[in-house]
């Protein structure tokens, strides 16, 4: 093996390896064995004002910047499509990477960065007249070139995170952070209701009620729309490469906002729109005509080089360096559904005797039963892949949502999955003495 490596024998990961090939393995490397530590800078300014004894208002600007974050490149990737296709990847018709002795190679670098700027406002009322509450609002924007410090997919913030950058082209991944939430409002309150009754009997029923709760509101998280993988004639991109983003259609809104889909195969199905697969409950989040895949998912060849017939069939294909390039769409350039959650708790003590009390509690989690939906495409492939506008066969299940997200609070606990996010009501009573 060592003799073959020194003489340049191909890796067994190559498409057509020699009989004495070097066993193909994935490698992780750090150039020169030196790795920079990232560093972070933070700054903030706040204005706080107290008024009318029990009220406190705060407005604060917060900024952070991270420099020299780690990221990785698939440095031994190559393509077999054509000379100049999918730049900057090496064209290798013989199916060998820049260094044919290796297979997949992940090379870690320092140099990614991120920035976060936020306007944070809060209003707090201390307990008076039976009421106390706190409201927090954040308007923010987070930009980076690689979220989660280049973590592997298992440690991703969500299932649609983008990781490896094109060799030497990290700047192409600059976009919204995976966890970029533009607007977020959280509130909590406790209110001791007024006691209207003076009658001894009515006091036991009407007086002493307490209402409390939490409210969570935020806009959605960003995600990317990708092109299909090149696969015509057994050719394509191998051993890793740049993420191939779909091309946005100029002048077309990307959002469909929960559009209902027609079942696939029915006579009234619009062939230019996505349709719903049998037995699957789906709603559509993105407009299928707003993105074009660089690669036709039906043929595996480059869409820009295809000529279509009136029924959407491909008449001819011309794959070359001008038609086969990575898509111009950006990373995390569309946003998923927002989140709305409200909890309400009602409680009261009933005096049974001087030393014995009965406590009544009613808990309403997600009190208004608001459906909070997951990212689109999760049930299909964990990421959104574009089709071709006007070609219905490429748009089945395009950008559809089939599940809900986990809840921040619940009768059964938090973070247990979307099946725990429906409205739950619990009524309890206990005797205290």
Residue pairs with C-beta under 8 A, 6 or more apart in sequence:
1 22
1 23
4 20
4 21
4 22
4 101
5 22
5 101
8 100
8 101
9 18
9 20
9 21
9 22
9 101
10 17
10 18
10 21
10 22
10 96
10 100
10 101
11 17
11 21
11 22
11 23
11 24
11 96
11 97
11 100
11 101
11 102
11 103
12 21
12 22
12 23
12 24
12 103
13 24
13 25
13 102
13 103
13 104
13 239
14 21
14 24
14 94
14 95
14 96
14 97
14 100
15 80
15 95
15 238
16 94
16 95
17 24
22 101
24 103
25 103
26 103
26 104
26 105
26 106
27 102
27 103
27 104
27 105
27 106
28 72
28 105
28 106
28 107
28 108
29 75
29 105
29 106
29 107
29 108
30 107
30 108
31 107
31 109
35 70
35 108
35 110
36 68
36 110
37 68
38 66
38 67
38 68
38 69
38 70
38 110
38 149
39 66
39 67
39 68
40 64
40 65
40 66
40 67
41 64
41 65
41 67
42 62
42 63
42 64
42 65
43 62
43 63
43 64
44 60
44 61
44 62
44 63
45 60
45 61
46 58
46 59
46 60
46 61
47 58
47 59
47 60
48 56
48 57
48 58
48 59
49 56
49 57
49 58
50 56
50 57
51 57
53 128
54 125
54 126
54 127
54 128
55 123
55 124
55 125
55 126
56 123
56 124
56 125
56 126
57 121
57 122
57 123
57 124
58 120
58 121
58 122
58 123
58 124
59 119
59 120
59 121
60 119
60 120
60 121
61 117
61 118
61 119
61 120
62 116
62 117
62 118
62 120
63 115
63 116
63 117
63 118
64 114
64 115
64 116
65 113
65 114
65 115
65 116
66 113
66 114
66 115
66 144
67 113
68 110
68 111
68 112
68 113
69 110
69 111
69 112
69 113
69 114
69 144
69 145
69 146
69 149
69 150
70 108
70 109
70 110
70 112
70 149
70 150
71 108
71 109
71 111
71 112
71 145
71 146
71 149
71 150
71 165
71 170
72 106
72 107
72 108
72 109
72 150
72 163
72 164
72 165
73 106
73 107
73 109
73 164
73 165
73 166
73 167
73 168
73 170
74 104
74 105
74 106
74 164
74 167
74 239
74 240
74 241
75 98
75 105
75 106
75 107
75 167
76 97
76 98
76 99
76 102
76 103
76 104
76 105
76 239
76 240
77 89
77 90
77 97
77 167
77 237
77 238
77 239
77 240
77 241
78 89
78 90
78 91
78 92
78 95
78 96
78 97
78 98
78 237
78 238
78 239
79 85
79 86
79 89
79 90
79 91
79 92
79 230
79 235
79 236
79 237
79 238
79 241
80 91
80 92
80 93
80 95
80 235
80 236
80 238
81 91
81 230
81 235
81 236
81 237
81 302
81 319
81 324
82 91
82 319
82 320
82 321
82 324
83 91
83 321
84 91
84 320
84 321
85 91
85 319
85 320
85 321
85 324
85 325
86 230
86 237
86 241
86 242
86 244
86 324
86 325
86 326
87 321
87 325
87 326
88 166
88 167
88 168
88 169
89 166
89 167
89 237
89 241
89 242
90 97
90 98
95 238
97 103
97 105
97 238
97 239
99 105
103 239
104 239
104 240
105 239
106 164
106 240
108 150
111 170
112 144
112 145
112 146
112 149
112 150
112 170
113 144
113 145
114 142
114 143
114 144
114 145
114 147
114 177
115 142
115 143
115 144
116 140
116 141
116 142
116 143
116 177
117 140
117 141
118 138
118 139
118 140
118 141
119 138
119 139
119 140
120 136
120 137
120 138
121 136
121 137
121 138
122 134
122 135
122 136
122 137
123 134
123 135
124 133
124 134
124 135
125 131
125 132
125 133
125 134
126 132
127 190
130 191
130 192
130 193
130 194
131 189
131 190
131 191
131 192
132 189
132 190
133 187
133 188
133 189
133 190
133 191
134 187
134 188
134 189
135 185
135 186
135 187
136 185
136 186
136 187
137 183
137 184
137 185
138 181
138 183
138 184
138 185
139 182
139 183
140 180
140 181
140 182
140 184
141 176
141 180
141 182
142 176
142 177
142 179
142 180
143 174
143 175
143 176
143 177
143 180
144 174
144 175
144 177
145 165
145 170
145 171
145 173
145 174
146 162
146 163
146 165
146 170
146 173
147 157
147 161
147 177
147 178
147 179
148 155
148 156
148 157
148 161
148 178
150 163
151 163
152 163
153 161
153 163
156 163
156 178
157 178
157 179
158 178
158 221
158 223
158 375
159 375
159 378
159 382
159 383
160 223
160 224
160 375
160 377
160 382
160 383
160 384
161 178
162 173
162 224
162 243
162 331
162 332
164 240
164 241
164 242
164 243
165 172
165 173
165 242
166 172
166 241
166 242
166 326
169 242
172 242
172 326
172 331
173 243
173 331
174 331
175 222
175 330
175 331
175 332
175 333
176 222
176 331
176 332
176 333
177 222
177 332
178 221
178 222
178 332
179 221
180 221
180 222
180 332
181 218
181 219
181 220
181 221
182 219
183 217
183 218
183 219
184 217
184 218
184 219
185 215
185 216
185 217
185 218
186 214
186 215
186 216
186 217
187 214
187 215
188 212
188 213
188 214
188 215
189 212
189 213
190 210
190 211
190 212
191 210
191 211
191 212
192 209
192 210
193 209
193 210
193 211
195 203
195 206
195 207
195 208
196 206
196 207
197 203
197 205
197 206
197 207
204 350
204 351
208 348
208 349
209 346
209 347
209 348
210 346
210 347
210 348
211 344
211 345
211 346
212 344
212 345
212 347
213 342
213 343
213 344
213 345
213 367
214 341
214 342
214 343
214 409
215 341
215 342
215 343
216 339
216 340
216 341
216 342
216 408
217 338
217 339
217 340
217 341
218 338
218 339
219 335
219 338
220 335
220 336
220 337
220 338
220 339
221 335
221 336
221 375
222 332
222 333
222 334
222 335
222 336
223 332
223 334
223 335
223 336
223 375
223 376
223 383
223 384
224 243
224 245
224 329
224 330
224 331
224 332
224 333
224 334
224 383
224 384
225 245
225 246
225 286
225 291
225 329
225 333
225 334
225 384
225 385
225 386
225 399
226 243
226 244
226 245
226 246
226 327
226 383
226 384
226 385
226 386
227 244
227 245
227 246
227 247
227 293
227 294
227 295
227 327
227 385
227 386
228 293
228 294
228 295
228 296
228 297
228 300
228 385
228 386
229 236
229 237
229 244
229 295
229 300
230 236
230 237
230 295
230 300
230 301
230 302
230 324
231 295
231 300
232 299
232 300
232 301
232 317
232 319
236 300
237 244
242 326
243 331
244 294
244 295
244 326
244 327
245 326
245 327
245 328
245 329
245 330
245 331
245 333
246 291
246 292
246 293
246 294
246 327
246 329
246 385
246 386
247 291
247 292
247 293
247 294
247 327
247 328
247 329
247 386
248 254
248 290
248 291
248 328
248 329
248 333
249 289
249 290
249 291
249 292
249 389
252 287
252 289
252 290
253 287
253 290
254 286
254 287
254 290
254 291
254 334
255 285
255 286
255 287
255 290
255 334
256 284
256 285
256 286
256 287
256 288
256 399
257 285
258 283
258 284
258 285
258 401
259 283
259 284
260 283
260 284
261 273
261 274
261 275
261 276
261 282
261 283
261 284
261 400
262 268
262 269
262 270
262 273
262 275
262 276
263 269
263 275
263 276
263 278
264 275
264 276
264 277
264 278
264 396
265 275
265 278
266 275
269 275
269 392
270 392
271 312
271 390
271 391
271 392
272 289
272 389
272 390
272 391
272 392
272 395
273 288
273 289
273 392
273 395
274 284
274 288
274 387
274 392
274 395
274 396
274 397
274 398
274 399
274 400
275 392
275 395
275 396
276 282
276 397
276 400
277 396
277 397
280 379
280 397
280 402
281 402
282 397
282 400
282 401
282 402
283 373
283 400
283 401
284 376
284 398
284 399
284 400
284 401
285 336
285 337
285 373
285 376
285 399
285 400
285 401
286 334
286 376
286 384
286 398
286 399
287 399
288 386
288 387
288 389
288 395
288 398
288 399
289 389
289 390
290 389
291 329
291 386
291 387
292 303
292 386
292 388
292 389
293 303
293 327
293 385
293 386
293 387
293 388
293 394
294 302
294 303
294 304
294 324
294 325
294 326
294 327
295 301
295 302
295 303
296 302
296 303
296 306
296 314
296 388
296 394
297 385
297 387
297 388
297 394
298 314
298 391
298 393
298 394
299 306
299 314
299 317
301 317
301 319
302 317
302 319
302 323
302 324
303 323
303 388
304 322
304 323
304 324
305 317
305 318
305 319
305 320
305 323
305 324
306 314
306 315
306 316
306 317
306 318
307 314
307 315
307 316
307 317
308 314
308 315
308 390
308 391
309 315
312 388
312 390
312 391
312 392
312 393
336 373
336 374
336 375
336 376
337 372
337 373
337 374
337 401
339 372
339 405
340 368
340 370
340 372
341 366
341 370
341 372
341 407
341 408
341 409
342 366
342 367
342 368
342 370
343 363
343 364
343 365
343 366
343 367
343 409
344 363
344 364
344 367
345 361
345 362
345 363
345 364
346 361
346 362
346 364
347 359
347 360
347 361
347 362
348 359
348 360
349 357
349 358
349 359
349 360
350 357
350 358
350 359
350 360
351 357
352 358
352 431
355 433
356 431
356 432
356 433
357 431
357 432
357 433
358 429
358 430
358 431
358 432
359 429
359 430
359 431
359 432
360 427
360 428
360 429
361 426
361 427
361 428
361 429
362 425
362 426
362 427
363 411
363 424
363 425
363 426
363 427
363 428
364 423
364 424
364 425
365 407
365 409
365 410
365 411
365 423
365 424
365 425
366 407
366 410
366 421
366 422
366 423
366 424
367 423
368 423
369 422
369 423
371 404
371 421
372 404
372 405
372 407
372 421
373 401
373 403
373 404
373 405
374 401
374 402
374 403
374 404
374 405
374 418
375 384
375 401
376 384
376 399
376 400
376 401
377 383
377 384
377 385
377 399
377 400
378 401
378 402
378 403
379 400
379 402
379 403
380 397
380 400
384 398
384 399
386 398
387 394
387 395
387 398
388 394
388 395
403 418
404 418
404 419
404 421
405 418
405 421
406 414
406 415
406 416
406 417
406 418
406 420
406 421
407 414
407 415
407 416
407 420
407 421
408 414
410 416
410 420
410 421
410 424
411 424
411 426
412 420
412 424
413 420
